[in-house]
Amino acid sequence: MTATGPSRGSRTTAQRKVLISGASIAGPALAYWLHRFGLAVTVVEKASALRGGGYPIDIRGTAIEVVRRMGILQQLRDAHINSRRCTFLNADGSELIALTPSAVAGSVEGQDLEVRRGDLAAHLYAIVRDDVEFLFDDSIDTLDQSEHGVDVTFRSGRRRTFDLVIGADGMHSQIRESLFGPEEQFHRYLGYCFAIFTMPNTFGFSRELTMWNAPGRAAALYAVGANDELHAFLNFHQPQPPLAALRNPEAQRDLVADVFAGAGWEVPGMVAAMRDADDLFFDTAGQIRMPRWSHGRVALVGDAAYAPSFLTGQGSSLALVGAYLLADALAENQDHAAAFDAYERGLREFVGMNQALVGNGSATLFPTTARALEQRNDMLRDLATMPSASARPAHSALTLPDPVSTP
Ligand SMILES: Cc1cc2nc3c(=O)[nH]c(=O)nc-3n(C[C@H](O)[C@H](O)[C@H](O)COP(=O)(O)OP(=O)(O)OC[C@H]3O[C@@H](n4cnc5c(N)ncnc54)[C@H](O)[C@@H]3O)c2cc1C
């Protein structure tokens, strides 16, 4: 596969060995670039295979340039969901307004992309799987850093030594926990919890999102194609994070059912489907904010270091851009400390702008009071009369370092 982009392996001396933990978006993207720059890469993933599923994700602005340089822009354009409309409903199920998806998301029609999360993960995996070692069904047990490298013990009992270890293991990163301390120190809770699962499309929805709102509660059904499956989403305001429920799927189901008791539209059927779902993904809406993204020979990338929350729709884009900049910094600097500093210098402002898209926690699409819901509805009516959405500056605020052509 051809891609425009740097290939800087020739600038390095001994081939550095890098272990990446996590094979979702940030991990394989970083693996791709590090391999292109001449490093030897191993990726360890705790799941037994590449994980599909999840709500569709957006790739916007600077991240579009990253996937173009990786040579997968056309495949992702082919996978673009291209929804027809977003329909907003009142609490009684009546229609409030129908809008184009780009007007709602602040995406640029014809440029920004929305794809199934599993499609993006699969495309990233496909371009690295032959060049990079993948260890599925395993994870890092212990890390022992010295001036010469990092001795790693895996859960499986393997022992290996790497020059560098990178945590791309998501919002609840184990690597972050083991080196930097408990998640609570870095997690900024945004006041919402959400449950995502799939359910049968018995409604005849096709390439469209339908969202029901009441103060503090939202329910959405998303038909991404013409197949029989819907992505269901139940989001609710909860002033304090439900810590006990986070590790207990039955408690999560009970909490969601309690919160949505008595709700209108198709919500009772959604709650019943959630009870039976075998792919329930429940989490809090939150951000990870850290003063440093590296510790010695270990650094973090993607959600592990700077999760922006689904409320920004920028998690995957930040993961792609972060992976590119971290690899670029490692290609430019043989000294890992200098590389990690350059990575932070290059990315921090971009991360800050994108995390700031959620404001002070009051998410525009999920108002928590009747008055805020009225204001949200007025805003949606205004959107309907605007000519077309303009891109949010935060999405494209970073210019990637110049590509160096492959020798
Ligand atoms: C199955 C799945 C479904 C998702 N669904 C949604 C969604 O609906 N909405 C949304 O906003 N975001 C969702 N996300 C998160 C979204 O992918 C990220 O916000 C974004 O793409 C940034 O990706 P990331 O690679 O940094 O982190 P993530 O996508 O979270 O990936 C982290 C990876 O690390 C692996 N991992 C975790 N711990 C370990 C460990 N100890 N050892 C080895 N591997 C480990 C995980 O299995 C995962 O593959 C989902 C993620 C996954 C994995």
The ligand as a Tripos MOL2 file, in Angstrom:
@<TRIPOS>MOLECULE
LIG
   53    58     1     0     0
SMALL
NO_CHARGES

@<TRIPOS>ATOM
      1 C1        -15.1690   -2.1550   22.0380 C.3       1 LIG1
      2 C2        -15.1000   -0.6530   22.1610 C.ar      1 LIG1
      3 C3        -16.2830    0.0910   21.9990 C.ar      1 LIG1
      4 C4        -16.2350    1.4720   22.1100 C.ar      1 LIG1
      5 N1        -17.4050    2.1510   21.9410 N.ar      1 LIG1
      6 C5        -17.3970    3.4880   22.0550 C.ar      1 LIG1
      7 C6        -18.6040    4.2130   21.8780 C.ar      1 LIG1
      8 O1        -19.6570    3.6580   21.6090 O.2       1 LIG1
      9 N2        -18.5710    5.5620   22.0180 N.ar      1 LIG1
     10 C7        -17.3920    6.2170   22.2990 C.ar      1 LIG1
     11 O2        -17.3920    7.4440   22.4140 O.2       1 LIG1
     12 N3        -16.2330    5.5510   22.4310 N.ar      1 LIG1
     13 C8        -16.2060    4.2050   22.3360 C.ar      1 LIG1
     14 N4        -15.0290    3.5340   22.5050 N.ar      1 LIG1
     15 C9        -13.8040    4.3180   22.7850 C.3       1 LIG1
     16 C10       -13.1920    4.9040   21.5040 C.3       1 LIG1
     17 O3        -12.7230    3.8690   20.6760 O.3       1 LIG1
     18 C11       -12.0560    5.8270   21.9370 C.3       1 LIG1
     19 O4        -12.6020    6.9530   22.6070 O.3       1 LIG1
     20 C12       -11.1890    6.4410   20.8460 C.3       1 LIG1
     21 O5        -11.3110    5.7930   19.6390 O.3       1 LIG1
     22 C13        -9.7190    6.4910   21.2780 C.3       1 LIG1
     23 O6         -9.1780    5.1920   21.1410 O.3       1 LIG1
     24 P1         -8.0030    4.5790   21.9850 P.3       1 LIG1
     25 O7         -7.3440    3.5860   21.0850 O.co2     1 LIG1
     26 O8         -7.1800    5.6210   22.6390 O.co2     1 LIG1
     27 O9         -8.7340    3.8270   23.2090 O.3       1 LIG1
     28 P2         -9.8050    2.6330   23.1880 P.3       1 LIG1
     29 O10       -10.5880    2.6420   21.9490 O.co2     1 LIG1
     30 O11       -10.5320    2.6850   24.4670 O.co2     1 LIG1
     31 O12        -8.8900    1.3090   23.1370 O.3       1 LIG1
     32 C14        -8.1690    0.7760   24.2160 C.3       1 LIG1
     33 C15        -7.7380   -0.6350   23.8300 C.3       1 LIG1
     34 O13        -6.8850   -1.1240   24.8530 O.3       1 LIG1
     35 C16        -7.2980   -2.4270   25.2290 C.3       1 LIG1
     36 N5         -6.8970   -2.6020   26.6200 N.ar      1 LIG1
     37 C17        -7.4540   -2.0490   27.7290 C.ar      1 LIG1
     38 N6         -6.7770   -2.4300   28.8250 N.ar      1 LIG1
     39 C18        -5.7630   -3.2230   28.4000 C.ar      1 LIG1
     40 C19        -4.7220   -3.9030   29.0570 C.ar      1 LIG1
     41 N7         -4.5820   -3.8410   30.3960 N.pl3     1 LIG1
     42 N8         -3.8460   -4.6210   28.3130 N.ar      1 LIG1
     43 C20        -3.9770   -4.7070   26.9560 C.ar      1 LIG1
     44 N9         -4.9660   -4.0830   26.2750 N.ar      1 LIG1
     45 C21        -5.8370   -3.3400   26.9990 C.ar      1 LIG1
     46 C22        -8.7990   -2.4110   25.0130 C.3       1 LIG1
     47 O14        -9.3150   -3.7270   24.8760 O.3       1 LIG1
     48 C23        -8.8890   -1.6150   23.7250 C.3       1 LIG1
     49 O15        -8.7230   -2.4340   22.6030 O.3       1 LIG1
     50 C24       -15.0070    2.1460   22.4040 C.ar      1 LIG1
     51 C25       -13.8390    1.4130   22.5600 C.ar      1 LIG1
     52 C26       -13.8640    0.0210   22.4470 C.ar      1 LIG1
     53 C27       -12.5650   -0.7590   22.6270 C.3       1 LIG1
@<TRIPOS>BOND
     1     1     2 1
     2     2     3 ar
     3     2    52 ar
     4     3     4 ar
     5     4     5 ar
     6     4    50 ar
     7     5     6 ar
     8     6     7 ar
     9     6    13 1
    10     7     8 2
    11     7     9 ar
    12     9    10 ar
    13    10    11 2
    14    10    12 ar
    15    12    13 ar
    16    13    14 ar
    17    14    15 1
    18    14    50 ar
    19    15    16 1
    20    16    17 1
    21    16    18 1
    22    18    19 1
    23    18    20 1
    24    20    21 1
    25    20    22 1
    26    22    23 1
    27    23    24 1
    28    24    25 2
    29    24    26 1
    30    24    27 1
    31    27    28 1
    32    28    29 2
    33    28    30 1
    34    28    31 1
    35    31    32 1
    36    32    33 1
    37    33    34 1
    38    33    48 1
    39    34    35 1
    40    35    36 1
    41    35    46 1
    42    36    37 ar
    43    36    45 ar
    44    37    38 ar
    45    38    39 ar
    46    39    40 ar
    47    39    45 ar
    48    40    41 1
    49    40    42 ar
    50    42    43 ar
    51    43    44 ar
    52    44    45 ar
    53    46    47 1
    54    46    48 1
    55    48    49 1
    56    50    51 ar
    57    51    52 ar
    58    52    53 1
@<TRIPOS>SUBSTRUCTURE
     1 LIG1         1 GROUP 0 **** ****
